[in-house]
Amino acid sequence: MILEWNHKPKSFEDFKYQMIGKDGRVVYLITNGVPLYDTHNIFSGFRGLSKDITDLQRSGNDTTDIELRLIETELFLRQCQFLATIGHWKFNLQTKQLYWSEVLYRIFSVSQEEFTPTYENRLELIHPEDRNRVLHAYQRHIIEHEAYNIRYRLMIPNRAMKHVQETCETHFDSHNRPLYSLGTVRDISSQVFTLRKLQESEFKYDDLYENSVVGYYRTTLEGKITMINPTLVEMLGYSSAEELKQIQLNDTCFDKSKPRSAFLEQIEQTGKVIDLEAIWKRKDGSRLYVSESARAIYNDEGEIQYFDGTVVDITTRKEAQEAVAISDMLYKSLFDAANDAIFIMKDDHFIDCNEKTLEIFACTKLQILNQSPYKFSPPHQPDGTDSKEKALQKINAALNGIPQSYEWKHQKYDETPFDAEVSLNKLELSSGIYLQAIVRDISDRKNQEAKIKKLNKKLELEVKNRTQALQLSEQKFNDISGLLPGIVFEIDLKGKFTFINKYGLELLGFSLHELSSGINILEVIPGKYHKQLKECLSQRINGIRPLTNEYHILNQSGNELPILIHSLVVLINEQPIGIRGIMVEKAMCKATN
């Protein structure tokens, strides 16, 4: 149902329903609507636009995005035509573009030709005392999806203060990300001034008393409630005025941290209290922050008969102030406790820094504030670029929204140089655009890197020398083995040849390619010798000299040649990795003998 809501009604969109026409025909409609409020901010009904979608529904087609946008546009046009003094706006949270209707320029007293509507420019037109309240209300509306309905004052040069009422609804995508906000702004200056006059005339108008957003009460000096409006009953969390009248206001409804004595003392001495901030207690015991004004009504003897008061709920504002205070405290503690230098810069000048900054740059706060980063830099950076020119390039890039992170040669106040790692980030605040700079002293790291680089060069040189020596040794081994009239070989622990000299390759009939493909010693020894060979190799690896080393070998032609094998174990770190030896033809040995 459209008329079902928990507290304050909200706008609704794309509400589809059916109606039966006079002729009995079923009509399909889609409706958008917004709530309407009277001059006292009391809900008085809805205004909306319905569109006949019978043909689309019967054809099986749903309304398109274009149709919905047309409905939305028509709705706003109708609103502006009906209430010429209400301006509307649309804020795209993706592109940060803000649209104003013509009426808004009149309400904010700015020229459409000279004023560019942006979120920041709009905030500048709000009274400084209300600016943060409006900002936090909108942010809370986006984050918590709270209803946004707020009053605030405008700063109008050379004119009377303006008061406006603003409402808005924000639309989100399927991932709950805000897309855009639609809002209205109404000039309620006359209503505010009228309300003040009514407050000064002892609240004689019952309709205002009953329906005001401000809480009203009348009590005796002892705190007995004689009159109270529904707003204050609701503020205090009671079900009715009758229930609240059964209690003593002074005994029940005030927080002990803010005693009532100050209020009573002031009302007795001056007969009035204006905008006194106090802490009241709701029925459930929770705190209610209020701004209270009251004045005493005297009898014929000059004694206080009762006093009338107004109560404005400022809980949201106070909680927001407390949250900001806590946030500021946390930021300050982190700011001061950081192990890096942290600057806040306006343009190219330091306007604030933490204690670590003074330690790193060896200076006082007075010596560094209002200075530029290139003041604490040598004339040129290690790459030869001008420090000031390069610093301004980094600063301008960060101001354009491109975060910067780079290494920099800084110098202390006494011009002692040191290496630093710098990051720059843009900060957009209501008071302007700033830069946050974080500087980390990396001199020790750079020194260690230089030492490591020096050691690496030394190691590289040693490896090069050893490689050359090894290559020379291998070359000598290859040259000598090539001159021997025998098969010089190396095998791994599995019997695979890892080296055979040129004489051996020619005698066995193998090529270097075949050797690299993997030839096992068992492939060149006939099978009848395999057991004997394995036992001998095992004994050699285990440090035992084998009793016999006579075998036959087979060449590629299938010829057997009797040989003698002389071998030794190859060790690395005292661990055997293979066998190195020489095979000599037995006939050659006899001939030599």
KESE-773809 format. One line per 3 residues: number of its first residue (from 1); their letters; for each residue x, y, z of C-alpha. Coordinates in Angstrom, 2 decimals, m for minus. Layout:
<recs>
NUM) A) X Y Z ~ ...
</recs>
This chain:
<recs>
1) MIL) 0.00 0.00 0.00 ~ 1.22 3.53 m0.78 ~ m0.11 4.96 2.51
4) EWN) 1.79 2.56 4.78 ~ 4.84 4.09 6.48 ~ 6.61 3.82 9.84
7) HKP) 7.28 7.47 10.66 ~ 7.60 10.03 7.90 ~ 6.29 9.21 4.43
10) KSF) 8.82 8.91 1.63 ~ 8.72 9.30 m2.10 ~ 7.69 6.25 m4.07
13) EDF) 8.45 5.23 m7.62 ~ 7.14 2.81 m10.23 ~ 4.14 1.68 m8.15
16) KYQ) 2.10 m0.53 m10.49 ~ m1.57 m1.31 m9.88 ~ m4.87 m1.99 m11.63
19) MIG) m8.10 m0.02 m11.69 ~ m11.49 m0.79 m13.18 ~ m12.89 1.96 m15.36
22) KDG) m16.48 3.08 m15.53 ~ m17.00 0.82 m18.53 ~ m15.64 m2.18 m16.58
25) RVV) m12.34 m2.23 m18.48 ~ m9.18 m3.08 m16.47 ~ m6.61 m0.28 m16.67
28) YLI) m2.94 m0.74 m15.71 ~ m1.21 2.28 m14.16 ~ 2.29 3.15 m12.92
31) TNG) 2.59 5.95 m10.37 ~ 5.39 8.08 m8.88 ~ 4.79 10.43 m5.96
34) VPL) 6.38 12.70 m3.37 ~ 5.10 13.70 0.10 ~ 3.74 17.23 0.67
37) YDT) 4.18 19.28 3.84 ~ 2.33 22.40 4.98 ~ 3.99 25.59 6.26
40) HNI) 4.50 23.93 9.66 ~ 6.33 20.97 8.12 ~ 3.34 18.70 8.78
43) FSG) 2.63 15.97 6.24 ~ m0.53 16.84 4.29 ~ m0.65 14.33 1.44
46) FRG) 1.07 13.16 m1.74 ~ 1.49 14.71 m5.15 ~ 2.21 12.34 m7.97
49) LSK) 1.92 11.39 m11.59 ~ 0.22 8.27 m12.95 ~ 0.80 6.91 m16.42
52) DIT) m1.42 4.50 m18.34 ~ 0.66 1.44 m19.30 ~ m2.28 m0.77 m20.29
55) DLQ) m1.06 m1.23 m23.86 ~ 2.48 m2.05 m22.72 ~ 1.21 m4.47 m20.10
58) RSG) m1.07 m6.32 m22.50 ~ 1.65 m6.53 m25.14 ~ 3.96 m8.16 m22.58
61) NDT) 6.44 m5.27 m22.65 ~ 7.46 m3.49 m19.45 ~ 8.18 0.22 m19.22
64) TDI) 11.68 1.08 m20.40 ~ 14.24 3.21 m18.65 ~ 13.35 6.02 m21.02
67) ELR) 9.70 5.80 m19.95 ~ 10.69 5.96 m16.28 ~ 12.91 8.97 m16.87
70) LIE) 10.09 10.72 m18.71 ~ 7.78 10.05 m15.76 ~ 10.36 11.44 m13.37
73) TEL) 10.89 14.55 m15.52 ~ 7.13 15.13 m15.84 ~ 6.75 14.81 m12.08
76) FLR) 9.33 17.51 m11.41 ~ 7.85 19.79 m14.03 ~ 4.46 19.45 m12.38
79) QCQ) 5.98 20.24 m8.98 ~ 7.74 23.35 m10.24 ~ 4.61 24.56 m12.01
82) FLA) 2.43 24.00 m8.94 ~ 4.82 25.51 m6.37 ~ 6.85 28.23 m8.09
85) TIG) 8.69 29.06 m4.89 ~ 10.15 25.55 m4.45 ~ 13.41 24.84 m6.27
88) HWK) 14.66 21.39 m7.08 ~ 18.09 19.89 m7.71 ~ 19.71 16.69 m8.89
91) FNL) 23.19 15.60 m7.78 ~ 24.96 12.82 m9.71 ~ 27.20 11.06 m7.18
94) QTK) 29.16 9.34 m9.96 ~ 30.10 12.45 m11.99 ~ 29.70 14.99 m9.12
97) QLY) 27.53 17.13 m11.40 ~ 24.85 19.26 m9.70 ~ 21.76 20.55 m11.51
100) WSE) 19.71 23.48 m10.15 ~ 16.30 24.65 m11.25 ~ 15.84 28.35 m11.92
103) VLY) 13.95 28.86 m8.65 ~ 16.99 27.73 m6.63 ~ 19.06 30.63 m7.94
106) RIF) 16.37 33.03 m6.62 ~ 16.19 31.25 m3.27 ~ 19.97 31.34 m2.79
109) SVS) 20.10 34.93 m4.17 ~ 22.78 34.20 m6.76 ~ 23.00 34.98 m10.46
112) QEE) 22.49 32.10 m12.85 ~ 25.08 33.67 m15.16 ~ 27.74 34.18 m12.48
115) FTP) 27.22 31.25 m10.09 ~ 28.19 27.66 m10.97 ~ 26.23 25.12 m8.89
118) TYE) 28.59 22.58 m7.35 ~ 28.33 20.72 m4.09 ~ 31.20 22.77 m2.60
121) NRL) 29.89 26.14 m3.89 ~ 26.45 25.36 m2.44 ~ 27.98 24.67 1.00
124) ELI) 29.67 28.08 0.92 ~ 26.22 29.75 0.71 ~ 25.03 28.03 3.91
127) HPE) 25.42 29.81 7.23 ~ 28.77 28.72 8.83 ~ 26.96 27.54 11.97
130) DRN) 24.72 25.23 9.92 ~ 27.24 24.09 7.30 ~ 28.62 21.05 9.12
133) RVL) 25.15 20.00 10.25 ~ 23.93 19.97 6.64 ~ 27.07 18.20 5.44
136) HAY) 26.85 15.48 8.09 ~ 23.09 15.05 7.59 ~ 23.59 14.38 3.88
139) QRH) 26.53 12.02 4.47 ~ 24.48 10.11 7.06 ~ 21.56 9.99 4.64
142) IIE) 23.81 8.34 2.00 ~ 25.52 5.89 4.37 ~ 22.57 4.89 6.60
145) HEA) 19.72 5.50 4.12 ~ 18.10 7.86 6.64 ~ 15.38 10.26 5.56
148) YNI) 16.83 13.65 4.69 ~ 14.65 16.57 5.79 ~ 16.61 19.49 7.22
151) RYR) 16.34 23.20 7.91 ~ 19.25 25.61 7.68 ~ 20.11 29.25 7.16
154) LMI) 21.61 30.98 4.12 ~ 24.23 33.72 4.07 ~ 22.75 36.53 1.93
157) PNR) 25.07 39.57 1.69 ~ 23.42 42.88 2.66 ~ 20.05 41.18 3.21
160) AMK) 18.08 39.59 5.99 ~ 18.87 36.00 6.94 ~ 17.08 33.36 4.90
163) HVQ) 15.85 30.03 6.27 ~ 15.15 27.10 3.98 ~ 13.82 23.57 4.27
166) ETC) 15.47 20.87 2.17 ~ 14.39 17.30 1.49 ~ 15.94 14.70 m0.74
169) ETH) 15.81 11.07 m1.75 ~ 18.83 9.11 m3.05 ~ 18.62 6.33 m5.61
172) FDS) 20.93 3.31 m5.38 ~ 21.95 0.61 m7.86 ~ 21.57 m3.15 m7.34
175) HNR) 24.88 m3.20 m5.42 ~ 23.60 m0.54 m3.00 ~ 25.89 2.10 m4.49
178) PLY) 24.43 5.64 m4.57 ~ 23.71 6.89 m8.07 ~ 22.03 10.27 m7.67
181) SLG) 20.09 12.39 m5.21 ~ 16.89 14.30 m6.00 ~ 15.95 17.14 m3.70
184) TVR) 13.77 20.20 m3.15 ~ 14.56 23.44 m1.34 ~ 11.80 25.69 0.01
187) DIS) 12.24 29.21 1.37 ~ 10.66 29.07 4.84 ~ 12.00 32.39 6.14
190) SQV) 8.54 33.79 6.74 ~ 7.46 30.65 8.60 ~ 10.53 30.82 10.85
193) FTL) 9.93 34.47 11.71 ~ 6.25 33.75 12.34 ~ 7.18 30.86 14.62
196) RKL) 9.42 33.13 16.68 ~ 6.64 35.68 17.09 ~ 4.27 32.94 18.18
199) QES) 6.82 31.75 20.77 ~ 7.10 35.30 22.17 ~ 3.28 35.58 22.52
202) EFK) 3.10 32.67 25.00 ~ 2.06 30.04 22.45 ~ m1.56 31.24 22.10
205) YDD) m2.22 29.36 18.90 ~ m3.33 25.79 19.60 ~ m2.59 24.50 16.12
208) LYE) 1.03 25.62 16.34 ~ 1.32 24.29 19.87 ~ 0.00 20.86 18.91
211) NSV) 1.69 20.44 15.57 ~ 5.06 22.16 15.92 ~ 8.28 20.24 15.41
214) VGY) 9.45 22.01 18.58 ~ 8.55 20.58 21.98 ~ 6.43 22.88 24.20
217) YRT) 5.66 22.54 27.89 ~ 4.23 24.42 30.85 ~ 5.37 23.48 34.34
220) TLE) 5.29 24.81 37.87 ~ 8.47 25.82 39.60 ~ 8.48 22.42 41.33
223) GKI) 8.40 20.64 37.97 ~ 4.72 19.54 37.77 ~ 3.68 19.39 34.11
226) TMI) 0.41 21.15 33.32 ~ 0.67 21.35 29.54 ~ 2.84 19.52 27.03
229) NPT) 2.60 19.09 23.27 ~ 2.76 15.76 21.39 ~ 6.21 16.53 19.97
232) LVE) 7.78 16.67 23.41 ~ 5.86 13.57 24.50 ~ 7.34 11.75 21.52
235) MLG) 10.80 13.18 22.19 ~ 10.73 11.80 25.73 ~ 9.42 8.41 24.58
238) YSS) 6.11 8.38 26.47 ~ 2.85 7.06 25.09 ~ 0.72 10.08 25.95
241) AEE) 0.68 13.48 27.63 ~ m1.43 12.04 30.45 ~ 1.26 9.50 31.29
244) LKQ) 3.94 12.19 31.30 ~ 1.86 14.49 33.52 ~ 1.93 11.88 36.28
247) IQL) 5.64 12.44 36.90 ~ 7.67 15.32 38.33 ~ 9.75 16.79 35.50
250) NDT) 12.52 17.91 37.86 ~ 12.90 14.45 39.41 ~ 12.61 12.20 36.37
253) CFD) 13.51 13.84 33.08 ~ 16.95 15.33 33.65 ~ 20.35 13.68 33.41
256) KSK) 22.42 13.95 36.59 ~ 25.43 15.24 34.65 ~ 23.44 18.40 33.81
259) PRS) 21.53 19.31 37.00 ~ 18.32 21.33 36.75 ~ 19.52 23.78 39.40
262) AFL) 21.29 26.03 36.86 ~ 18.09 26.40 34.83 ~ 15.93 27.12 37.92
265) EQI) 18.42 29.62 39.29 ~ 18.51 31.52 36.01 ~ 14.72 31.52 35.56
268) EQT) 14.22 32.85 39.10 ~ 16.82 35.61 38.68 ~ 16.06 36.86 35.17
271) GKV) 12.66 35.37 34.45 ~ 13.85 33.71 31.26 ~ 16.28 31.21 29.77
274) IDL) 17.37 31.34 26.15 ~ 18.94 28.49 24.18 ~ 20.28 26.67 27.21
277) EAI) 21.75 23.33 26.18 ~ 20.76 20.53 28.51 ~ 20.59 16.75 28.71
280) WKR) 17.18 15.24 29.38 ~ 16.32 11.58 29.91 ~ 13.83 9.62 27.86
283) KDG) 11.52 7.10 29.42 ~ 13.91 4.28 28.48 ~ 16.79 6.09 30.21
286) SRL) 18.59 7.16 26.99 ~ 19.93 10.68 26.67 ~ 18.14 13.46 24.81
289) YVS) 20.24 16.52 24.02 ~ 18.09 19.65 23.82 ~ 18.29 23.40 23.38
292) ESA) 15.79 24.85 25.84 ~ 14.25 28.32 26.07 ~ 11.67 29.38 28.70
295) RAI) 10.20 32.40 30.42 ~ 8.44 32.79 33.75 ~ 4.79 33.82 34.12
298) YND) 4.12 35.75 37.36 ~ 0.93 36.09 39.46 ~ m0.38 39.35 40.89
301) EGE) 1.95 39.07 43.88 ~ 4.99 38.88 41.61 ~ 5.62 35.22 42.32
304) IQY) 6.38 32.70 39.59 ~ 3.12 30.95 38.87 ~ 4.52 28.73 36.11
307) FDG) 6.83 29.00 33.15 ~ 6.43 28.09 29.50 ~ 9.28 26.52 27.62
310) TVV) 10.37 25.24 24.25 ~ 12.59 22.24 23.62 ~ 14.49 21.59 20.39
313) DIT) 15.99 18.13 19.91 ~ 19.69 18.64 19.10 ~ 20.69 15.02 19.78
316) TRK) 21.74 14.38 16.20 ~ 23.85 17.52 16.12 ~ 25.50 16.80 19.48
319) EAQ) 26.23 13.20 18.57 ~ 27.69 14.38 15.27 ~ 29.82 16.91 17.15
322) EAV) 30.99 14.20 19.54 ~ 31.78 11.90 16.61 ~ 33.77 14.68 14.94
325) AIS) 35.57 15.42 18.21 ~ 36.46 11.75 18.65 ~ 37.55 11.54 15.02
328) DML) 39.70 14.65 15.45 ~ 41.22 13.19 18.62 ~ 42.00 9.88 16.91
331) YKS) 43.44 11.65 13.89 ~ 45.56 13.90 16.12 ~ 46.87 10.93 18.10
334) LFD) 47.75 9.04 14.90 ~ 49.13 12.22 13.36 ~ 51.48 12.86 16.27
337) AAN) 52.39 9.19 16.90 ~ 53.30 8.41 13.29 ~ 56.86 7.26 12.62
340) DAI) 56.98 9.26 9.38 ~ 56.95 12.99 8.80 ~ 53.41 14.11 7.88
343) FIM) 52.72 17.52 6.33 ~ 49.51 19.28 5.45 ~ 50.12 21.62 2.52
346) KDD) 48.11 24.44 0.99 ~ 49.33 24.91 m2.58 ~ 53.13 24.55 m2.16
349) HFI) 53.44 25.65 1.49 ~ 53.42 23.64 4.73 ~ 50.58 24.71 7.06
352) DCN) 50.84 21.91 9.62 ~ 53.14 19.02 10.53 ~ 53.58 16.33 13.18
355) EKT) 56.34 15.96 15.77 ~ 58.24 13.39 13.66 ~ 58.68 16.07 11.00
358) LEI) 60.62 18.26 13.38 ~ 62.84 15.30 14.32 ~ 63.57 14.26 10.72
361) FAC) 64.26 17.79 9.48 ~ 66.03 18.85 12.72 ~ 64.09 22.08 13.08
364) TKL) 61.35 23.81 15.05 ~ 57.75 24.16 13.93 ~ 58.27 27.87 13.39
367) QIL) 61.20 27.14 11.07 ~ 59.21 24.78 8.80 ~ 55.65 26.18 8.65
370) NQS) 54.86 28.44 5.66 ~ 57.96 27.08 3.89 ~ 58.00 25.12 0.62
373) PYK) 59.29 21.54 0.20 ~ 62.03 22.72 m2.14 ~ 63.27 24.97 0.69
376) FSP) 64.38 21.72 2.36 ~ 65.95 20.29 m0.81 ~ 69.34 20.78 m2.51
379) PHQ) 69.28 22.89 m5.70 ~ 69.29 19.74 m7.87 ~ 68.14 16.17 m7.48
382) PDG) 70.50 13.21 m8.13 ~ 69.19 12.92 m11.71 ~ 70.27 16.52 m12.38
385) TDS) 66.78 18.07 m12.48 ~ 66.01 21.35 m10.73 ~ 64.50 20.54 m7.30
388) KEK) 61.96 23.40 m7.33 ~ 60.79 22.67 m10.87 ~ 60.45 18.94 m10.21
391) ALQ) 58.68 19.51 m6.85 ~ 56.10 21.81 m8.46 ~ 55.43 19.14 m11.13
394) KIN) 54.72 16.56 m8.42 ~ 52.53 19.00 m6.45 ~ 50.45 19.99 m9.51
397) AAL) 49.96 16.34 m10.47 ~ 48.69 15.53 m6.96 ~ 46.37 18.57 m6.99
400) NGI) 44.93 17.23 m10.27 ~ 43.96 14.03 m8.47 ~ 46.96 11.86 m9.41
403) PQS) 48.58 10.45 m6.21 ~ 52.36 10.75 m6.23 ~ 54.93 8.37 m4.72
406) YEW) 58.63 8.90 m5.38 ~ 62.14 9.04 m3.92 ~ 63.59 12.44 m3.14
409) KHQ) 66.83 13.98 m1.91 ~ 65.87 16.21 1.05 ~ 68.04 18.13 3.45
412) KYD) 67.69 19.04 7.10 ~ 67.44 22.62 8.34 ~ 71.27 22.69 8.62
415) ETP) 71.43 21.49 4.95 ~ 72.58 17.96 5.85 ~ 71.25 15.82 2.96
418) FDA) 69.24 12.64 3.43 ~ 67.31 10.25 1.19 ~ 63.53 10.19 1.52
421) EVS) 60.49 8.38 0.19 ~ 57.61 10.82 m0.43 ~ 53.90 10.36 m1.10
424) LNK) 51.45 13.14 m2.00 ~ 47.65 12.85 m1.85 ~ 44.89 15.37 m2.49
427) LEL) 42.48 16.26 0.35 ~ 39.17 17.90 m0.58 ~ 37.60 19.58 2.45
430) SSG) 34.78 22.09 2.77 ~ 37.38 24.75 3.55 ~ 39.38 24.08 0.41
433) IYL) 41.78 21.71 m1.34 ~ 44.91 20.57 0.49 ~ 47.75 18.09 0.05
436) QAI) 48.88 15.50 2.55 ~ 52.59 14.71 2.27 ~ 54.23 11.75 4.02
439) VRD) 58.03 11.73 4.13 ~ 60.01 8.68 5.26 ~ 63.77 8.86 5.89
442) ISD) 65.28 5.96 3.91 ~ 68.94 6.94 4.30 ~ 69.75 3.72 6.18
445) RKN) 67.99 1.65 3.57 ~ 69.83 3.41 0.73 ~ 73.16 2.87 2.52
448) QEA) 72.39 m0.83 2.93 ~ 71.37 m1.05 m0.72 ~ 74.70 0.53 m1.70
451) KIK) 76.60 m1.98 0.45 ~ 74.62 m4.87 m1.00 ~ 75.26 m3.57 m4.51
454) KLN) 78.99 m3.38 m3.76 ~ 78.99 m6.93 m2.37 ~ 77.07 m8.20 m5.40
457) KKL) 79.67 m6.70 m7.71 ~ 82.43 m8.36 m5.69 ~ 80.61 m11.72 m5.79
460) ELE) 79.97 m11.37 m9.50 ~ 83.69 m10.77 m10.05 ~ 84.62 m13.80 m7.92
463) VKN) 82.11 m15.98 m9.74 ~ 83.47 m14.73 m13.06 ~ 87.05 m15.52 m12.02
466) RTQ) 86.09 m18.95 m10.70 ~ 84.10 m19.69 m13.83 ~ 87.04 m18.76 m15.97
469) ALQ) 89.33 m20.96 m13.84 ~ 86.85 m23.83 m14.06 ~ 86.52 m23.40 m17.79
472) LSE) 90.33 m23.41 m18.08 ~ 90.55 m26.51 m15.89 ~ 87.90 m28.26 m17.97
475) QKF) 89.70 m27.28 m21.13 ~ 92.95 m28.72 m19.80 ~ 91.16 m31.90 m18.77
478) NDI) 89.58 m32.20 m22.24 ~ 92.90 m31.54 m23.95 ~ 94.77 m34.12 m21.84
481) SGL) 92.00 m36.73 m22.09 ~ 91.96 m36.23 m25.83 ~ 95.67 m37.20 m26.04
484) LPG) 95.33 m40.43 m24.04 ~ 95.13 m43.77 m25.96 ~ 92.18 m44.91 m23.87
487) IVF) 88.52 m44.14 m23.13 ~ 88.39 m41.38 m20.51 ~ 84.87 m41.26 m19.08
490) EID) 82.59 m40.01 m16.31 ~ 79.31 m41.58 m15.23 ~ 76.73 m40.56 m12.60
493) LKG) 75.52 m42.83 m9.80 ~ 73.00 m44.44 m12.16 ~ 75.67 m45.37 m14.69
496) KFT) 74.79 m42.71 m17.26 ~ 77.78 m41.29 m19.20 ~ 78.28 m37.59 m18.53
499) FIN) 81.61 m37.42 m20.41 ~ 83.56 m39.54 m22.98 ~ 86.72 m38.27 m24.62
502) KYG) 87.14 m38.10 m28.37 ~ 89.13 m41.38 m28.51 ~ 86.31 m43.17 m26.66
505) LEL) 83.58 m41.78 m28.92 ~ 85.52 m42.93 m32.00 ~ 86.26 m46.37 m30.54
508) LGF) 82.67 m46.96 m29.41 ~ 81.19 m45.37 m32.54 ~ 79.00 m42.80 m30.72
511) SLH) 78.42 m39.15 m31.56 ~ 78.28 m36.23 m29.10 ~ 74.54 m35.93 m29.78
514) ELS) 73.99 m39.58 m28.84 ~ 76.06 m39.08 m25.70 ~ 73.97 m36.05 m24.65
517) SGI) 70.81 m38.10 m25.26 ~ 71.87 m40.46 m22.50 ~ 74.01 m43.59 m22.86
520) NIL) 74.42 m45.94 m19.90 ~ 77.68 m47.82 m19.31 ~ 75.67 m51.08 m19.27
523) EVI) 74.86 m50.45 m22.94 ~ 78.55 m50.81 m23.93 ~ 79.35 m53.72 m21.56
526) PGK) 78.03 m57.18 m22.49 ~ 75.31 m58.56 m20.19 ~ 77.52 m61.26 m18.73
529) YHK) 79.62 m58.58 m17.06 ~ 76.75 m56.49 m15.71 ~ 76.63 m58.11 m12.25
532) QLK) 80.39 m57.88 m11.87 ~ 80.42 m54.25 m13.05 ~ 77.65 m53.19 m10.66
535) ECL) 79.46 m54.81 m7.71 ~ 82.71 m53.10 m8.64 ~ 81.08 m49.68 m9.03
538) SQR) 79.28 m50.11 m5.68 ~ 82.57 m51.06 m3.97 ~ 84.29 m48.05 m5.52
541) ING) 81.55 m45.66 m4.34 ~ 81.77 m47.15 m0.83 ~ 85.53 m46.62 m0.76
544) IRP) 86.52 m50.26 m1.39 ~ 89.04 m51.02 m4.11 ~ 87.50 m53.72 m6.38
547) LTN) 89.43 m56.99 m6.85 ~ 88.98 m57.11 m10.62 ~ 88.46 m54.50 m13.31
550) EYH) 88.69 m56.62 m16.47 ~ 85.66 m56.46 m18.84 ~ 84.68 m56.43 m22.50
553) ILN) 83.09 m53.52 m24.30 ~ 80.83 m53.48 m27.38 ~ 81.18 m50.87 m30.08
556) QSG) 78.44 m49.85 m32.52 ~ 79.65 m52.51 m34.96 ~ 79.05 m55.27 m32.37
559) NEL) 82.72 m56.06 m31.86 ~ 83.93 m56.93 m28.36 ~ 87.18 m55.59 m27.06
562) PIL) 88.78 m56.72 m23.76 ~ 89.53 m53.74 m21.50 ~ 90.87 m52.78 m18.11
565) IHS) 88.99 m50.09 m16.12 ~ 90.79 m47.82 m13.69 ~ 88.45 m45.48 m11.78
568) LVV) 87.94 m43.27 m8.75 ~ 84.95 m41.69 m7.01 ~ 83.96 m38.06 m7.79
571) LIN) 83.05 m36.24 m4.55 ~ 81.36 m32.91 m3.86 ~ 81.21 m31.82 m0.21
574) EQP) 82.45 m35.32 0.64 ~ 79.42 m36.86 m1.05 ~ 79.85 m39.19 m4.08
577) IGI) 78.20 m37.92 m7.25 ~ 79.68 m40.36 m9.78 ~ 82.68 m42.27 m11.11
580) RGI) 85.57 m40.94 m13.21 ~ 87.97 m43.37 m14.94 ~ 89.79 m44.67 m17.98
583) MVE) 89.20 m47.79 m20.07 ~ 92.39 m49.20 m21.63 ~ 92.44 m51.96 m24.25
586) KAM) 93.99 m55.07 m22.70 ~ 96.04 m55.75 m25.85 ~ 97.60 m52.30 m25.58
589) CKA) 98.59 m52.97 m21.97 ~ 100.29 m56.26 m23.00 ~ 102.05 m54.52 m25.85
592) TN) 103.33 m51.89 m23.45 ~ 104.54 m54.57 m21.04
</recs>
